[in-house]
Amino acid sequence: MCRAQKLVALRFRRPDLKKAARFFIDFGLSVVSEDEDRVLLRGASDETACVIIEHGAPAYVGFSLAVASADDLARLAAANN
């Protein structure tokens, strides 16, 4: 068994990217990158995007985790199969 070190990012789909981004901006996140298909946002102390919003039908798509090693990643992947 392995433990995730931290939650890295959340991924969503929304039909109105600007409205969805505004929701997270109101909570203090900043836009890192934006185009017609995707918006990436990060928190004040984050080095990378922690929220990814893709254009599409409303959905929670998933999340990303950080693990300590490639072995931990393999164990985590095996646990989901």
Sequence and secondary structure as in RCSB ss.txt:
>XXXX:A:sequence
MCRAQKLVALRFRRPDLKKAARFFIDFGLSVVSEDEDRVLLRGASDETACVIIEHGAPAYVGFSLAVASADDLAR
LAAANN
>XXXX:A:secstr
    SEEEEEEEEES HHHHHHHHHTTT EEEEE SSEEEEE TT SS SEEEEESSSEEEEEEEE SSHHHHHH
HHHHT 
